[in-house]
Amino acid sequence: MSFPWAEQYTPKNPVMVWIDEKLPLPRLAYNAVGAGYPVPRNLNYFWNFGVLAGLALMIQIVTGVIMAMHYGANDLVAFSTVEQTMRDVNAGWLMRYAHANGASFFFIVVYLHIFRGLYFGSYKAPREMVWLLGLVIFLLMMATAFMGYVLPWGQMSYWGAKVITGLFGAIPVVGEPIQTWLLGGFAPGNASLNRFFSLHFLLPFVIAGVIILHIWALHIPGSSNPTGVEVKGPQDTVPFHPYYTAKDGFGAGVFLIAFCALLFFAPNFLGHPDNYIEANPLSTPAHIVPEWYFWPFYAILRAFTVDFFFVPAKLLGVLAMFASILLLFFLPWLDTSPVRSGKYRPTFNKFFWILVIDVLILGWLGGAPAEEPFVMMSQVAAAYYFAHFLIILPLISRFEKPLPLPGSITEAVLAKYGKTDGATVAVPAE
């Protein structure tokens, strides 16, 4: 989005003038993340997580390419090449741990980014496409992470691949052929490892491409902000550089400190010890679990234990697991409230935090054994998850009485410091 008051790129150095004429990349950067991109003046640190997700992706690509140089995509040597990289390659342990823990940090910042969007209504018009492309990125991340988890060829890698691809076998008629096609056989093996390695290497670059579309779609309406009030004039904005480049730089520093603390002092904290045992098709682990960032969806999958008429419980679980993500694509139309920000929606605010607690409980239950009382708790938590989006949120949108909105972003900023600049505007619920 180019506001009329946006600063224009005017190169003064003759070399930069020549470059701008032939290939205007400096102009593109200036207008995308520089002083030529005005953004709301009241963005807080919750708006840092988009940049941190991009930083995490760069860490994953760099460490992944280096790991791929020493990896053997063959079921006879995959486990040993990973261990050799850890022990014999200079800084190989650092690359392996940075890649494994980088995936966890990538999901942490993306989950925070998603919940920030949920709270501040960043999925509402005119930013629906930004939200939809963000969910596409999330799905690609999940596919990439699953295939990457298979590559070390440990016990959890093998049996996780068998369980997750086995979900497709629940689809009537075509399920088993699809599962066989995905694995390249009747069980995870050399063919599975080859295709998972190829796709795991390719998909991060696809994610990077969709991120470009995500940012492009964001620049058309401009960034959202904590008040949910649109920009009304130059007094409501500041240039992205230097104000938010400095703020994002500080956030990146905090992110890297936390990342390095885990990387150097507890690199296996988020992993599973069984994955240091080489894959054995004849020995099933007592408790098969995916990586922690899949646990909420895994809990929803396991919540279905009884057939419903002619529909098997396994198929119901698979459908519910995929539906838990797909329903987020319809969120811009499920939430019809004219107010975006949860700060001015008191009822929505309460139920949002209940949803956060519910998702955390689902995550804990996804890592717990598939036995009582965890299964029953998963059923209750999964039921609330779907009820929140399909029942509670539409009802709140219809009957909630929001608080008065500030007249402008500037007014909200001044009011924070006890100053006033204009009157507030009440927006009734429709």
N, C-alpha and C positions, 0 to 999 in steps of 0.2 A: 504494500500500500504506500502510495506517495502522497503525503499531505502537502497542501500548497506551501506550507512554511518549512518543509524539509530542506536542509542544506544541500546545495548542488555541488557535485564533484568538479573541481576546477584545478587540474594539474598545472603546476608552474614549471617544474623541471622539464627541459626539452625531451629527455628520454621518456619520461612518463607521459608527455603529450603524444609522442610517437606511438608508445604502447597503447594508449587509450584509443588512438585512431585505428590501429591495426587489430587489436584484440583487447576489448575493454574489460578485462578481468578486474583491474583495480577499481573501476567504476562499479562493477557488480558487487564486489566485496564492500565497498563504501556504502552502497545503498542497501545492502543486506544486513550487515552487522557493524556498520560504522556510523559516522555522524550523520549520514544521509537517511537513517532509519529512525524516525521519532517513535518513542514508545511511552506508554503511560508513566507518569512520574511517581506512582505509588506502588510499584511492584515490590513485593517482599521476597524473602529468601526461598519461598516455595516455588518461585519462578526460576530458580537455579537448576532444577533437576533435569530440565530438557538439555541444557548444555552438558551437565554431568553425564547424562545418558550417551551423548555423542562422544565424550571423553572415554567412557567405559568401552564403547564400541571400538574406538581406535586402539585401546589397550588390547582388546581381544583380537583384532586383525593382526597387529604387529606380533604379538606373542604366538598367535596361531600359525602364522606363516613360518616363523622360526621353528616351531614344534613340528610342522609338516615336513621340514627338511630332514628330520631324523626319524620320521615315523614310517613303519612298514604296515601297509593296509593288507595284512594277511593273517588269518586266524592262528597260524603256527608261530608267528613272530611278533604280533602286535603288542602283547603284554611285555615281552622282553625288550622291545625297542623303546617303550615308554620308560621302563626301569633303567635301561642303559642311558637314555637321555638324562634321567635324574642323577645318575652316578658318574658317568664318564664324559659327558659333554660339558664344556666350560659354561658355567651359569645355566646349565640345563634345568637344574632344580628350580632356579628362579623363574625361568620361562614357564615351566609346568605349573608351579604354584600360582604364578601371576595369572595364567590363563584359567585355571580352575576357580580361583577365588574371584577373578575378574568377572566371571559369569554370574556369581552370586551378587556382586556389587552392582552389576548391570541390572539385574532384576530388582534389587533393592531400590535403586533410583527410579526405575521405570514404574514400580508399584507406587512409590511416593508421588511421581508425576501424574499417574492415573487418578489417585485419590485426591490430589490437589484439583484436578479437572472436575472430579465429581462434586467436590465441596463448593468450588467457586463457579460452577455452571459453565465451564469452558466448552461444553459440548453443545450449547444452545446456539441458535441462529445469531449471527451469520457464520459461525465457525463449525458447522456440522462436518464439513469435509476434512477439517483439521483433525477432528475426533475420529472419524472413520479411518483415515490414513494411519493415525496413531494405533488403532486397534489392529490394522493389518500388520504394522511393525511388530506388535506384541505377538501375534500368531506366528510370524516368521521367526521371532526370537525363540518361541517355545519349540518349534520344529528344529531349529538349529541346535538348541541346547540338548534336546533329546538325542539327536544323532551324535552330538559330541560326547555325551555320557556313555555311549556304546563303545567308543573308540579305544579306551584303555584296555578293554577286553578282560575286565575283572569279573568277579562273581555277580556283582550288582549290575554291571554293564550287560552281561549276557542275559540274565534273568529279567532285568528291566526291559530289554528289547523284546524278549519273548512275551512278557505280560502286556506291554503297551501295544505291540503289533497284534497281539491276540484279541484286542478290543475290536478290531475290524472283522474278526471272525464271527462276531455277534450279529453282523448285518445279515438278514435273511438272503438266501440264494447266492448272492455275489460275494459274501463276506470272506469265505475261505479262499476263493481264487484271488481276491485282493490281497489277503494276508500272505499267500504264497508268492504273489508277484512282488510285494514289498520286500520280502526277505530274500527272494531269489532261491527259495527252497522251502522245505517244510519246517525248518528250524533256523535260528540265527547261525550263520556260518560265514565262510569266506566271501560269498557273493554279497551278503548283507553288509559286511564290513567295508567292502569296496565301494558300494553305492552310498553308504552312509558317510564315508570319508569324503567322497566327491561332493556330495550335497552340503556337508558341513563346511567344506572349504568355499563353496560357491555362495551359499545363502547370506553370509555377512556382507558381501558386496551388493546383493539384492537389497538387503536391509538399508545399506547406505544410500542406494538409489531411491528407495521409498522415503527415507528421511529427507532427501532433497525435495521431493514432492510435498512432504509434510510441512517443511519450512516455507516452501513456495505458497502453499495454501494458507499458511498463517499470515504471510505478508500481504495478502489481498484484503482481509478485513482489519488486520492489525492485531496486536496482542490483547488478550483479555486483561483484567486487573481485579484486585480484591473487592472493589465496590460493585463490579458488574455494570457500571455506568460507562457508556461509550465516550470517547474523546470528543470534546466540543470545540476546542481551539488550541492554539499554540501554548497557552498557559497550562494545559493539562499534560503536556509531554516534555520529555528531555531527549537529547540524542542518545542513541544506544551506546556510542563511544564518546566520552570515556566513562560515563556513569555506570552502565551495566556491564561493560567489559571488566571494570574494576571489581564490581560486585560478584560477577561470575568467577573472576580470578581468585577472590577470597574463598568462594565456595569450593572451587577446584582444589585449593590448598587443604581445606578441611577434609575433603573427600580423599585426597592422596595420603594424608596423615593416617586416617582411619584404615585405608586400604593397606598401607605399609605395616601398620600395627598388626593386622591379621596375618599378612603375608609373612612377616618375619618372626612372629611370636606364637601364632596358632594356625599354621597353614592347613592343617587337617581338621580344624574344628567343624567346618561345615560339610565335610565329606563323610563317607561311610567306610569303616574299616574293612568290610568284606571286599571292597574293590581293590584291595592289595593282595587278594587271593586270585590266582589265575582262573579264568572261566572254566567251569567244569559242568558239562551238560548232564552228568550223572549225579550231581550233588546240588539239591535245591536248598538255598538259604532258608533259615527258619522264618525270616521276616523280610519280604521283598518290598522295598520302598524306592520311589524315584527321588530325585534331588529335592531339597526342601522347598524350592520355589514352585513346585508342582503340587505340594501337599494339599492345599485347599480344594483343588479340582479332583485329586485322588480321593479325598474324603467324600466328595459328592458322588463319585463313581461307585464307591463301596457302600453308599447309604442304601442302595436298592438291593434287597435280599429276598424279595418275594415276587413271583411271577404275577403279572396283572392280566387275567384272562389268558389269551393266547400269546401275550408278549413276554418273553423271558426277562428275568430280573437283570441279567447281564446287559441285554440290549437297552433296557430302561436306564441303567447306569451310564452307559456310553452316550445315549441321547442327552441325558441330563448334564453330563460333563461338558459336552460340546455346546449345549444350550446355555450353560452358565456364562460362556464367553460371547456367544452369538447374540444374546439378548442385549448386550451392551451396545451393539450396532444400532438398536432401535431406541436407545435412551433419549436422543434429541426429540423424539416424538412421544415418548412415554411421559416425560416431564414437561407439562404445558404451562408451568408457571411463568408469568412475564418477568419475574425477578430472577436474576442469575445467581447472585452470590448468596451462599449459606449464611453470611453474616447478617442478612436482613430477612432471613426466613427461620423464625424461632422453632417451629414444629419440624421442619426439614432438618435443622441443625441437630436436634435430639436424635432423630432416627438415623442420621448419617453416622453418628458415633456408635449407635447400636450396630449398624452395618459393619463398621470397622472392627468392633469387638467380635462380631459373628464370623468375619473372615479370618481373624486371628485364631479363633476357636477351631474353625475348619482346618486351618494350617496345622494346629497341634494334633487334631484328630487324624489328619492324613498321615502323620508320622507314627501314630500309635498302632498297636496290633489290631487286626481285624477280629475283635472279640468284644463282648459286652463288658462295661457299659458304653464303650467307644462307638459301637455301631449305632446304638440308639441315639446317642448324642449327635452323631453325624447326620442322622435322619432329621432331627429337630433343627439343627443348624442349616442344613441344606434347604429345608422347607422355608425357613425364614429368609434365606438368601433370595429365593425366587419370589417369595411374597413381597419382599421389599421393593423390587423393581416392577413387578406386575400388578400389585394391589396397592401397597402403601404409598408409593411415590405418585401414581396418578391421582389417588384420593387427596394427598397433601396438596398437589398442584391445584386441585379444584376448590378445596375448602379452606386452605391456609390463608390467614390474614398477615401479609408481610409488614415489616417495619417501614417507616418512611425512608425513601432513598435520598442521598445527597443530590443536590442539583447538578453537581459536576465533580470530577476527580479532584480539582483544585480545592473545592469547598470541603471535601472529605479530608484532604491533607491539612488544611488550615484548622479544621475543627479538632483534629488530633492534638493540636498545640494550643487549644483554647481560643482560636480566632474564628471569625465568621466572614463569609463572603457570599452573600445571597441566601435564598431560602431553600428549604428542603422540598422535595416533591414526593408525595405519597403515590404509590402504584398499587391499586387494589388487585386482589387475586381475581382471575377470570374463571 
